[in-house]
């Protein structure tokens, strides 16, 4: 179900001049960022885009991982239930339900 963001985070860090310093406890690594001249920890099993963005923030880099929404047409013959449903489904989530989430619009 969940992706492992660690390889992509490490690639972004290397592209921006960050370097591996040493192994930490468990499955963590300590890296150094020349951008803010700080050391920070990377988990080798990042399962959340939020944690991936947090790691980049510690390195002084902007967010790179966001929720990717894809609008997919409903299959032909699919019946809409009630007035609140729309013609599309967004990544398996009802578009109206998602649009109402925290007041954000798609």
C-alpha positions in Angstrom: 0.0 0.0 0.0 2.6 2.6 1.1 5.5 3.6 -1.0 9.1 3.8 0.2 10.2 7.4 -0.4 13.8 6.9 0.9 15.5 6.3 -2.5 13.9 9.4 -4.0 14.7 11.6 -0.9 18.3 10.5 -1.0 18.6 11.2 -4.7 17.2 14.7 -4.2 19.6 15.3 -1.3 22.6 14.1 -3.4 21.6 16.4 -6.3 21.6 19.3 -3.9 25.0 18.6 -2.4 24.0 16.8 0.8 26.3 14.0 1.9 26.1 10.9 4.1 28.0 11.3 7.4 27.5 8.1 9.3 25.0 5.4 10.3 22.7 6.2 13.2 20.7 3.9 15.5 18.5 1.3 13.9 17.8 2.0 10.3 18.6 5.7 10.4 21.5 7.6 8.7 23.0 11.0 9.6 23.5 13.3 6.6 25.0 16.8 6.3 23.4 19.7 4.4 25.8 22.4 3.0 22.7 24.6 2.4 22.1 25.3 6.1 25.3 23.6 7.4 23.3 21.2 9.6 23.2 17.5 10.2 19.9 15.7 10.0 18.5 12.2 10.3 17.1 10.1 7.5 14.9 7.0 8.1 15.7 4.2 5.6 12.0 3.3 5.5 10.1 6.6 4.8 6.5 5.6 4.1 4.8 9.0 4.2 5.2 11.9 1.8 4.8 14.1 4.9 7.9 12.6 6.5 9.8 12.8 3.2 9.0 16.5 3.0 10.0 17.0 6.6 13.4 15.4 5.9 13.9 17.8 2.9 12.9 20.7 5.1 15.6 19.7 7.7 18.1 19.8 4.8 16.9 23.4 3.9 15.2 22.2 0.7 11.6 22.9 -0.4 8.8 20.3 -0.5 9.0 17.9 -3.4 6.3 15.4 -2.6 2.6 16.3 -2.9 -0.6 14.4 -3.3 -0.9 13.4 -6.9 -4.6 13.6 -8.0 -5.7 12.0 -11.2 -9.2 12.5 -12.5 -10.5 9.3 -13.9 -13.9 9.1 -15.8 -16.5 6.8 -14.3 -17.1 3.6 -16.2 -19.9 3.7 -18.8 -23.2 2.7 -17.2 -22.2 3.7 -13.7 -25.1 5.3 -11.9 -24.6 8.4 -9.8 -26.2 8.3 -6.4 -27.9 11.5 -5.3 -27.1 15.1 -6.3 -23.8 15.3 -4.4 -21.9 13.0 -6.7 -20.1 14.3 -9.8 -19.0 12.7 -13.0 -15.5 11.9 -12.0 -13.7 10.0 -9.3 -10.3 11.3 -8.0 -7.9 8.4 -7.3 -10.7 6.4 -5.9 -12.1 9.2 -3.7 -15.4 10.9 -4.5 -14.6 14.3 -5.9 -17.2 16.1 -3.8 -15.9 14.5 -0.6 -12.4 15.5 -1.4 -13.3 19.0 -2.4 -15.0 19.5 1.0 -12.0 18.3 2.9 -10.4 21.3 4.7 -12.1 23.7 2.3 -9.7 22.9 -0.5 -10.8 22.9 -4.1 -9.6 20.5 -6.8 
